[in-house]
Amino acid sequence: MDGTLLDTEPLWTVAMEQFAEKLGIELTPELQSATMGNSSVDALTKVYEAARVPESGRDFDGDEAWMVQRVLAMFAEDLRWRPGALDALDLVARAEIPMVLVTNTIREVTDTMLDTLGRDRFVATVCGDEVEAGKPEPHIYRRAAQLVGEPIGECLAFEDSPVGAAATFAAGVRAIIVPSAVPVRPRATFTFRETLEGLTLDDLADAFGGR
């Protein structure tokens, strides 16, 4: 969702910058890249560690709520589609291929963003706070395959971040990768595109080796 369908990564970056400032540090480009695509717990943990906040001083629930309020306020004013994303969703829908929205973003934020994405586009959604561990672990994609009722080897993922791409590889699902802000290193199961613009059903088939 973030960075693949919707251009939300810049908004998350602003929120992370504000959180880092709250802890008395600067969100360096390296730290920003490390948190991109993470679950909220993993992202907060990396900023806590950079700020040397002891475990006893880490208020995950309170700081997550703080982040959510800032992000939702920005989403309400500036939520944009990634190039070609809307057409890609329509292409898959016309082909009657069931879609599951898979995101590390927590349910509270995802439900707000679904107002833009369109809830009826997806047979199900899986959020990072609804599985044992979010991306880069494989659980979120395995759960999505279960919900859609297909073997995971027959599914195809779309991702933009190294964390999300790693989750697809760990789960054993092929993926079309459209990097947004951070490069993704190649894997045998990855097919790379510069944009979702111009996506065709043949491109989907090619990601499965022509099937």
C-alpha positions in Angstrom: 0.0 0.0 0.0 2.5 2.6 1.2 4.8 3.5 -1.7 3.3 0.9 -4.0 -0.3 2.0 -4.5 -0.3 5.3 -2.6 2.5 7.9 -2.4 2.5 8.0 1.4 6.2 7.4 2.0 7.0 11.2 2.1 4.2 11.6 4.7 5.6 8.8 6.9 9.1 10.4 6.6 7.7 13.7 7.9 6.1 11.9 10.9 9.3 9.9 11.5 11.4 13.1 11.4 9.1 14.7 14.0 9.3 11.6 16.2 13.1 11.5 16.0 13.2 15.2 16.9 10.9 14.5 19.8 13.6 12.0 21.0 16.4 14.6 20.5 18.0 13.2 17.4 17.9 13.8 13.6 16.4 11.3 11.2 19.4 10.8 9.0 19.0 9.4 5.5 20.4 6.1 6.6 17.9 5.8 9.5 15.0 6.9 7.3 15.9 4.2 4.7 16.2 1.6 7.5 12.7 2.3 8.7 11.0 2.5 5.4 8.4 -0.2 4.9 8.8 -1.5 8.5 6.0 -2.4 10.8 5.4 0.4 13.4 7.1 -1.6 16.2 10.2 -2.2 14.1 10.4 1.4 12.9 9.9 2.8 16.4 12.5 0.3 17.7 15.1 1.5 15.2 14.6 5.2 16.2 14.6 4.3 19.9 18.0 2.5 19.4 19.4 5.5 17.4 18.4 7.8 20.2 19.7 5.3 22.8 16.4 5.2 24.6 16.6 2.4 27.2 14.0 -0.4 27.0 12.4 0.9 30.2 11.7 4.3 28.5 10.1 3.0 25.3 6.4 3.8 25.2 5.4 1.8 22.1 1.7 2.3 22.6 1.8 6.0 23.4 4.4 6.8 20.6 2.5 4.7 18.0 -0.7 6.6 18.9 1.3 9.9 18.6 2.6 8.9 15.1 -0.8 7.7 13.9 -2.5 11.0 14.7 0.1 13.0 12.8 0.0 10.6 9.8 -3.8 10.6 9.6 -3.8 14.4 9.7 -1.4 14.6 6.8 -3.3 11.8 4.9 -6.5 13.9 5.1 -4.8 16.7 3.3 -2.4 15.1 0.9 -3.0 11.5 -0.2 -1.9 10.7 -3.8 -1.7 7.6 -6.0 1.6 6.3 -7.3 1.9 6.5 -11.1 -0.1 3.7 -12.8 -1.4 2.2 -9.6 -5.1 2.9 -10.1 -4.9 1.6 -13.7 -3.1 -1.5 -12.4 -5.9 -2.2 -9.9 -8.5 -1.8 -12.6 -6.6 -4.1 -14.9 -6.5 -6.9 -12.3 -10.1 -6.4 -11.4 -11.3 -6.6 -15.0 -9.4 -9.9 -15.3 -11.3 -11.2 -12.2 -8.1 -11.9 -10.3 -8.9 -11.6 -6.6 -6.7 -9.1 -4.7 -5.7 -9.0 -1.1 -4.2 -5.7 0.3 -1.1 -6.6 2.3 0.5 -3.8 4.4 2.7 -3.4 7.4 0.6 -0.4 8.3 -1.6 -0.9 11.3 -5.4 -1.5 10.9 -6.4 2.0 12.2 -4.5 3.8 9.5 -5.2 1.3 6.8 -9.0 1.6 7.3 -8.7 5.3 6.7 -6.6 4.9 3.5 -9.1 2.3 2.2 -11.5 5.2 1.7 -9.2 6.3 -1.1 -8.2 2.8 -2.4 -11.7 1.5 -2.4 -12.6 -1.3 0.0 -14.6 -3.2 -2.6 -11.4 -3.8 -4.7 -10.1 -6.3 -2.3 -11.4 -9.7 -1.1 -9.5 -9.2 2.2 -6.8 -7.0 3.8 -4.0 -8.0 6.1 -2.2 -5.5 8.3 1.1 -5.6 10.2 -0.5 -5.6 13.6 -2.7 -8.7 12.7 0.1 -11.2 12.2 2.8 -12.7 14.4 5.4 -10.4 12.9 5.2 -8.0 10.0 7.5 -7.7 7.0 10.3 -8.7 6.4 9.0 -11.9 8.0 6.8 -14.0 5.7 3.7 -14.3 7.9 1.7 -11.5 6.3 1.9 -12.9 2.8 1.2 -16.5 4.0 -1.9 -15.2 5.7 -3.0 -13.4 2.5 -2.7 -16.6 0.5 -4.8 -18.4 3.0 -7.5 -15.7 2.9 -7.6 -15.8 -0.9 -7.7 -19.6 -0.9 -4.8 -20.2 -3.3 -1.4 -21.8 -2.9 1.2 -19.1 -2.3 3.1 -20.3 -5.4 0.1 -19.2 -7.5 0.0 -15.7 -6.0 1.8 -12.6 -7.2 2.9 -9.7 -5.0 3.6 -6.1 -5.8 6.2 -4.3 -3.6 8.4 -1.2 -3.5 10.7 -1.5 -0.5 13.5 -3.8 0.5 11.5 -4.9 3.6 8.4 -5.8 1.6 10.4 -7.5 -1.1 12.2 -9.6 1.5 8.9 -10.7 2.9 7.7 -12.0 -0.5 11.0 -13.9 -0.9 10.7 -15.4 2.6 7.1 -16.4 1.9 7.9 -18.0 -1.5 5.7 -15.7 -3.5 6.8 -14.1 -6.8 6.8 -10.4 -6.9 6.8 -7.4 -9.2 9.1 -4.8 -7.6 8.7 -1.1 -8.4 11.3 0.6 -6.1 10.1 3.9 -4.7 12.9 5.4 -2.6 15.3 2.7 -1.6 16.9 0.2 -4.1 15.9 -3.4 -3.8 18.6 -6.1 -4.5 17.6 -8.6 -7.2 16.3 -12.1 -6.4 15.3 -14.9 -8.7 11.6 -14.4 -7.8 11.6 -10.7 -8.5 10.6 -8.9 -11.7 11.6 -5.3 -11.7 9.7 -2.3 -13.3 10.3 1.4 -13.1 6.6 2.2 -12.8 3.2 0.5 -12.8 2.2 2.6 -15.8 1.5 0.5 -18.8 1.2 -2.7 -16.9 -0.5 -5.5 -18.9 -1.8 -9.0 -18.2 1.2 -10.3 -20.3 3.5 -8.6 -17.7 1.8 -10.5 -14.9 2.2 -13.8 -16.9 5.9 -12.9 -17.5 6.4 -12.7 -13.8 5.4 -16.3 -13.6 7.8 -17.3 -16.4 5.2 -16.9 -19.1 2.4 -18.9 -17.5 
